[in-house]
Amino acid sequence: METENKQLNFPYVSYPTFKAFINHLHDTVVTEQIDNSMMPQNISGSARAAVTSALKSLGLIDAQNNTTQKLRDLAKAYDTKEWADAVRRNILSAYAGITGNINLKSVTRKQVDDLFADITPQMKDKCIRFFLTANKEAGIEYSPHLKIRRRFSQKRTGGKATQKSTEIPNSAHQPPGEQNDDGKTPAGVFDLQIPIASNGRCFIRFPLDITTDQFEVIKVSLASIELIAKQNTGSKKQ
């Protein structure tokens, strides 16, 4: 039971999805209550539940989903010079009970893992990604050991161990469409080729184990591309 409670006490939604929701409130209005009827239509059911859980764990809504002043302050500060300070006051303040006087500039990954003790590994990684991204948004530097976790495989090439790295938050290690030295697409990813007549080839690379939360990030990115495309189309017609 304690594990379940701790999972609910920390945001696990992808930060871009959460931020897109705050942007939605900034562009519309902070309603008195948060429910599915006021959520953006392009957010999936699982993402809506994750956003609501994050709002509750951060104290931005109460147990009955009524909005608080903290949420109103956060939405008001979106896309302004007050945003970083608003993130510190209204998001990172929720972690004060576990971070204490820890120095993020020199902390190790194990120390951060210990902050989120008793949470399952998959859920823990999501919680940590949100926490670190919020710190970055607030302009707070953290240890480079939290960005890159290096491991060495047992395979050797020319007498040397091959090195692999993983970044937190997760990101592709190669530009879309780039291949390994053997001319093959790296294992564990898939390249979706999109023909664009005037500009040549376009690729979207995604991991084969992609989750619904990660797909929501892609949808947010596509919405930004759509806006640029509409602007370009409008300028050509003038």
C-alpha positions in Angstrom: 0.0 0.0 0.0 2.8 2.4 0.8 4.3 1.9 -2.7 0.9 2.7 -4.3 0.6 5.9 -2.3 4.1 7.0 -3.2 3.4 6.5 -6.9 0.4 8.8 -6.6 2.4 11.4 -4.7 4.7 12.2 -7.6 3.9 13.2 -11.1 4.7 10.5 -13.7 3.1 12.1 -16.8 5.5 13.2 -19.5 6.5 16.8 -18.8 5.7 18.0 -22.4 2.2 16.7 -22.0 1.8 18.4 -18.6 3.2 21.7 -19.9 0.9 21.5 -23.0 -2.1 21.3 -20.6 -0.9 24.3 -18.6 -0.6 26.1 -22.0 -4.2 25.1 -22.7 -5.3 26.7 -19.4 -3.2 29.8 -20.1 -4.9 30.2 -23.6 -8.4 29.6 -22.3 -9.3 29.9 -18.6 -8.5 28.0 -15.4 -11.8 26.4 -14.6 -13.1 25.9 -11.1 -12.7 22.1 -11.4 -10.7 19.8 -13.6 -12.5 17.1 -15.5 -12.4 15.4 -18.9 -14.9 17.9 -20.5 -12.4 20.7 -20.3 -9.3 18.7 -21.4 -7.9 19.2 -24.9 -9.5 16.7 -27.3 -6.2 15.5 -28.7 -5.1 14.1 -25.3 -5.7 10.4 -24.8 -7.7 9.0 -21.8 -4.5 7.6 -20.2 -2.8 11.0 -20.6 -5.7 12.8 -19.1 -5.6 10.5 -16.0 -1.9 11.1 -15.7 -2.3 14.9 -16.0 -5.0 14.9 -13.3 -2.8 12.7 -11.1 0.1 15.1 -11.5 -2.1 18.2 -10.7 -3.3 16.5 -7.5 0.2 15.3 -6.4 1.5 18.8 -6.9 -1.3 20.4 -4.9 -2.6 22.2 -8.0 -6.0 20.7 -7.5 -7.6 19.2 -4.3 -9.0 15.8 -3.6 -12.2 16.8 -5.3 -10.4 18.1 -8.4 -11.1 21.7 -7.5 -8.4 24.1 -8.8 -6.2 25.9 -6.4 -4.5 29.3 -6.5 -1.2 27.5 -7.3 -2.6 26.3 -10.6 -4.0 29.7 -11.4 -0.6 31.3 -10.7 1.2 28.7 -12.8 -1.1 29.1 -15.8 -0.9 32.9 -15.6 2.9 32.8 -15.6 3.1 30.4 -18.6 5.3 31.8 -21.5 6.3 34.8 -19.5 9.5 35.9 -17.7 7.9 34.7 -14.5 7.7 31.1 -15.6 10.9 29.8 -14.0 10.0 31.3 -10.7 6.4 29.9 -11.0 7.8 26.4 -11.6 9.9 26.7 -8.5 7.1 27.9 -6.3 4.2 25.8 -7.7 5.9 22.6 -8.9 9.3 22.0 -7.2 7.9 23.0 -3.8 6.0 19.8 -3.8 9.3 17.9 -3.6 10.6 19.7 -0.5 9.6 16.8 1.7 12.1 14.4 0.0 14.8 16.7 -1.4 15.7 18.4 1.9 19.1 20.1 1.6 20.4 17.8 -1.2 22.7 19.5 -3.7 21.5 18.6 -7.2 24.7 19.9 -8.8 26.8 17.1 -7.2 24.2 14.4 -6.6 24.5 10.9 -8.0 21.8 8.9 -9.8 21.6 6.5 -6.9 20.9 9.4 -4.5 18.1 10.6 -6.7 16.7 7.0 -7.0 16.7 6.8 -3.2 14.6 9.9 -3.0 11.8 8.0 -4.9 12.3 4.8 -2.9 9.7 2.0 -2.9 8.4 3.0 -6.4 8.6 0.4 -9.2 11.5 1.0 -11.6 9.3 1.9 -14.6 7.2 4.3 -12.6 10.3 5.7 -10.8 12.0 6.6 -14.1 8.9 8.5 -15.2 8.8 10.4 -11.9 12.5 11.3 -12.1 12.2 12.5 -15.7 9.4 14.9 -14.7 11.4 16.1 -11.6 14.6 16.7 -13.6 12.8 18.5 -16.4 11.0 20.7 -13.9 14.3 21.7 -12.4 15.6 22.5 -15.9 12.6 24.7 -16.6 13.2 26.5 -13.3 16.8 27.2 -14.3 18.2 24.9 -11.7 21.4 23.0 -12.7 21.8 19.4 -11.8 24.6 16.9 -11.9 25.8 15.6 -15.3 25.6 12.1 -13.8 21.8 12.5 -14.0 21.9 13.2 -17.7 24.1 10.4 -18.9 24.4 6.9 -17.5 27.2 4.9 -19.1 27.5 1.2 -19.3 29.9 -1.1 -21.1 28.7 -4.2 -23.0 30.6 -7.5 -22.9 31.1 -7.5 -26.6 34.5 -6.3 -27.8 35.5 -4.8 -31.1 39.2 -4.8 -31.9 40.0 -5.6 -28.3 38.0 -2.7 -26.9 34.7 -2.8 -25.1 31.9 -1.0 -26.9 30.3 1.9 -24.9 26.6 2.7 -24.8 25.0 5.7 -23.2 21.5 6.6 -22.1 20.3 10.1 -21.4 17.6 11.1 -18.9 15.2 12.3 -20.2 15.3 9.7 -23.0 16.3 10.8 -26.5 17.3 9.3 -29.8 21.1 8.9 -30.0 21.2 9.4 -33.8 19.5 11.9 -36.1 16.4 10.5 -37.8 17.4 8.4 -40.8 21.0 7.9 -39.7 22.3 4.4 -39.8 25.0 2.4 -38.1 28.3 1.7 -39.8 26.9 -1.5 -41.3 24.2 0.5 -43.1 21.4 -0.8 -40.9 18.9 1.0 -38.7 19.9 0.7 -35.0 18.2 -2.0 -33.1 15.1 -1.2 -31.1 14.0 1.7 -33.3 11.9 2.1 -36.4 12.2 4.8 -39.2 9.0 6.0 -40.7 9.8 7.5 -44.1 7.6 10.4 -45.2 8.0 11.6 -48.8 7.9 15.4 -49.1 8.1 16.2 -52.8 9.9 19.5 -52.7 12.2 18.9 -49.7 13.3 15.3 -50.2 12.9 12.6 -47.6 11.6 13.1 -44.1 12.0 10.6 -41.3 10.3 10.0 -37.9 12.3 7.7 -35.7 10.7 6.1 -32.7 11.5 3.3 -30.3 9.7 0.0 -30.9 8.6 -0.1 -27.2 7.0 3.4 -27.5 4.3 4.1 -24.8 1.1 6.1 -25.0 2.7 8.8 -22.9 5.6 9.1 -25.3 3.2 9.2 -28.2 1.5 12.2 -26.7 4.8 14.0 -26.9 4.9 13.2 -30.6 1.4 14.6 -31.0 2.4 17.9 -29.3 5.3 18.2 -31.7 3.2 17.5 -34.7 0.8 20.2 -33.7 3.7 22.7 -33.7 4.7 21.5 -37.2 1.1 21.9 -38.4 1.1 25.5 -37.1 4.3 26.3 -39.1 2.8 24.6 -42.2 -0.3 26.7 -42.0 1.7 29.9 -41.6 3.8 29.0 -44.6 0.7 28.1 -46.7 -0.9 31.4 -45.7 2.2 33.4 -46.7 2.4 31.8 -50.1 -1.3 32.7 -50.9 -0.7 36.4 -50.1 
